[in-house]
Amino acid sequence: MENGSNGVVTLLFTEEELREISGVKRCDDYVEVMCGCTSHRYGDAVARLRVFLSGELEITCECTPGCTEDKLTPAAFEKHSGRETARKWKNNVWIIVNGDKVPVVKTPLLKYYNKSLKHAISQNGKACHRDEFLRCTECNKDRRFRLRSKEECRTYHDALANVHWNCSCIPYDKFSCDDDEERASRRVYRGCSRSPTCKGCTTCVCFGCQICRFSDCSCQTCSDFTKNAKG
């Protein structure tokens, strides 16, 4: 095991938690380990995962000697690796434990990430993000986005920034422009725990948290949130 200076890192993980994990490097404010993601078509994409006390996860890809992708979220790394069944990074991104590839979700490395999500939810209520709709630029139909996880929030966030967004961009429901639009009577139900037909309240409308803001995004909204959070 490679060790850097001690300090905050000594509080992150015990020696027992990291003992069987390969490629561990301890630094002042994070722990770095070897990770990877396997595509049936392209094979293994190897990378380095950094785990911060804040719960932030940051990946530097080493899939090829010339790869310049760094500061990736696990979901972005999963997509970059060419993994066919994307949007399940907790199971698809692996760590080497005792010489075997083990899904990161089965290691202690996500404990601060999980704590940060629970804290964000407790600060904003259980249903802090209501469903949102986005209109396809090709068929002009509204499509629903459920925002119950950080990955779902990122999908909506990126779609909202795409001025050419269309139905084929949806990665999980696999809509096409030929599919019927959700009925207007159904669209009024947007997931608020206070009132099923709520049009927006402090329970279901979030103005920024660690679930719906992203440190690797350069948009003004995310940049401002990241700066304020660090401050």
C-alpha positions in Angstrom: 0.0 0.0 0.0 1.3 3.4 -0.9 1.0 6.1 1.8 1.2 9.8 1.7 0.9 12.3 4.6 -1.5 11.6 7.4 -4.1 14.0 8.7 -7.7 14.1 7.6 -7.3 10.8 5.6 -6.7 8.9 8.9 -10.4 9.6 9.6 -11.7 8.4 6.3 -11.1 4.6 6.4 -9.5 2.2 8.8 -6.6 0.0 7.9 -8.9 -2.9 8.1 -11.3 -1.4 5.5 -8.6 -0.7 3.0 -6.3 -3.7 3.7 -7.5 -6.0 0.9 -8.1 -3.2 -1.7 -5.4 -2.8 -4.4 -3.6 0.4 -5.4 -4.5 2.4 -2.3 -2.9 5.8 -2.0 -3.5 8.0 1.1 -3.4 11.8 0.6 -4.2 14.8 2.8 -7.8 15.1 1.9 -8.7 12.0 0.0 -8.0 8.3 -0.5 -7.2 7.1 -4.0 -7.7 3.5 -5.3 -7.5 1.7 -8.5 -10.8 1.1 -10.2 -12.3 0.2 -13.6 -15.3 -0.6 -15.7 -15.7 -3.4 -18.2 -17.3 -3.2 -21.6 -18.1 -6.4 -23.5 -17.0 -4.6 -26.7 -14.0 -2.6 -25.5 -12.8 -4.6 -22.5 -11.5 -3.1 -19.2 -11.1 0.7 -18.8 -8.8 1.2 -15.9 -8.8 4.4 -13.8 -8.1 6.0 -10.4 -10.9 6.7 -8.0 -10.6 9.5 -5.4 -12.9 9.4 -2.4 -13.2 12.7 -0.4 -14.6 13.2 3.1 -17.4 15.4 1.6 -18.7 12.3 -0.2 -17.5 13.5 -3.6 -16.1 10.9 -5.9 -13.7 11.8 -8.7 -12.2 9.5 -11.3 -9.2 10.0 -13.5 -9.3 7.6 -16.5 -6.2 5.7 -17.6 -8.0 3.6 -20.3 -5.2 4.5 -22.8 -1.9 6.3 -22.4 -3.2 9.4 -24.2 -6.6 9.6 -22.4 -7.1 13.1 -20.9 -10.4 12.4 -19.1 -10.1 13.4 -15.5 -12.4 14.6 -12.7 -15.1 12.4 -14.0 -18.1 11.4 -11.9 -18.6 7.6 -11.7 -21.6 7.8 -14.0 -19.5 9.8 -16.5 -16.7 7.3 -16.3 -19.1 4.4 -16.8 -20.4 6.1 -20.0 -16.8 6.9 -21.2 -15.8 3.3 -20.8 -18.4 2.2 -23.3 -20.3 0.1 -20.8 -23.4 -1.3 -22.5 -25.7 -1.3 -19.5 -25.0 2.2 -18.2 -26.7 4.1 -15.4 -25.8 1.4 -12.9 -22.3 2.7 -11.9 -22.4 1.4 -8.4 -22.5 -2.1 -9.8 -20.5 -1.6 -13.0 -17.5 0.3 -11.6 -15.3 -2.2 -9.8 -12.5 -2.2 -7.3 -9.8 -4.8 -7.0 -10.2 -6.6 -3.7 -8.0 -9.7 -3.0 -7.3 -9.9 -6.7 -10.9 -9.9 -7.8 -13.1 -7.3 -9.4 -15.7 -6.3 -6.8 -18.5 -3.7 -7.5 -17.7 -0.5 -5.6 -21.1 -0.7 -3.9 -19.9 -3.8 -2.1 -16.8 -2.0 -0.7 -16.6 0.6 2.2 -15.6 3.3 -0.3 -19.2 4.7 -0.8 -19.9 5.3 2.9 -19.3 9.0 2.7 -21.0 9.3 -0.6 -24.1 7.6 0.9 -23.9 9.9 4.0 -23.8 13.0 1.8 -27.0 11.9 -0.1 -28.8 11.1 3.2 -27.8 14.5 4.6 -29.0 16.3 1.4 -32.3 14.5 1.5 -32.8 15.2 5.3 -32.2 18.9 4.6 -34.8 19.1 1.8 -37.4 16.5 2.7 -37.8 12.9 1.4 -39.2 14.0 -1.9 -37.1 17.0 -2.5 -37.1 16.8 -6.3 -40.4 16.6 -8.1 -40.7 15.1 -11.6 -39.9 17.5 -14.4 -40.8 17.6 -18.1 -38.8 18.4 -21.2 -40.2 18.9 -24.7 -38.7 17.1 -27.6 -37.3 19.4 -30.3 -38.4 17.0 -33.0 -41.9 15.7 -32.1 -42.8 18.5 -29.7 -44.0 16.0 -27.0 -43.4 16.5 -23.3 -41.4 13.7 -21.6 -41.2 13.0 -17.9 -37.9 12.9 -15.9 -38.0 11.3 -12.5 -35.4 12.9 -10.2 -35.1 10.5 -7.3 -31.3 9.9 -7.4 -28.2 11.8 -8.3 -27.9 9.9 -11.6 -31.4 10.8 -12.6 -30.9 14.5 -11.7 -27.7 14.5 -13.8 -29.6 13.1 -16.8 -32.2 15.8 -16.5 -29.6 18.5 -15.9 -27.6 17.6 -19.0 -30.8 17.2 -21.1 -32.0 20.7 -20.0 -28.7 22.1 -21.3 -29.0 20.4 -24.6 -30.8 22.8 -27.0 -31.2 19.9 -29.5 -32.6 17.4 -27.0 -35.0 14.8 -28.4 -36.7 11.6 -27.4 -33.9 9.4 -28.6 -31.6 11.0 -26.0 -33.4 9.4 -23.1 -31.1 6.6 -21.9 -33.4 4.5 -19.8 -37.1 4.6 -20.9 -36.1 4.4 -24.6 -38.8 6.6 -25.9 -39.1 7.4 -29.6 -41.0 10.2 -31.2 -43.6 7.7 -32.3 -44.6 7.0 -28.7 -47.7 8.7 -27.3 -47.3 11.7 -25.1 -48.3 11.3 -21.4 -51.9 12.4 -20.9 -52.4 15.9 -19.4 -54.4 14.4 -16.6 -51.5 12.3 -15.6 -48.9 15.0 -15.9 -50.3 16.9 -13.0 -48.9 14.2 -10.7 -45.3 15.1 -10.1 -44.2 13.2 -7.0 -44.8 15.7 -4.2 -45.2 13.9 -0.8 -47.3 16.8 0.5 -49.9 16.9 -2.3 -50.1 14.6 -5.3 -51.2 17.5 -7.6 -48.8 20.1 -6.1 -47.7 22.8 -8.6 -44.5 23.5 -6.6 -43.8 23.9 -2.9 -40.8 23.9 -0.5 -41.3 20.1 -0.1 -40.8 19.1 -3.7 -38.9 22.1 -5.2 -35.1 22.1 -4.5 -33.0 25.2 -5.1 -29.7 23.3 -4.9 -28.2 20.4 -3.0 -25.5 17.7 -3.4 -27.9 15.5 -5.4 -28.9 18.0 -8.1 -25.6 20.1 -8.4 -22.4 18.7 -9.8 -18.8 19.7 -9.1 -17.7 18.5 -12.6 -20.2 20.7 -14.4 -19.1 24.1 -15.6 -22.5 25.7 -15.8 -23.1 28.8 -13.7 -25.6 27.2 -11.4 -23.4 24.3 -10.5 -20.2 26.5 -10.3 -21.9 28.9 -7.9 -23.2 26.0 -5.7 -19.8 24.3 -5.6 -18.1 27.6 -4.6 -20.7 28.3 -1.9 -20.5 24.8 -0.5 -16.7 25.0 -0.2 -16.9 28.4 1.3 
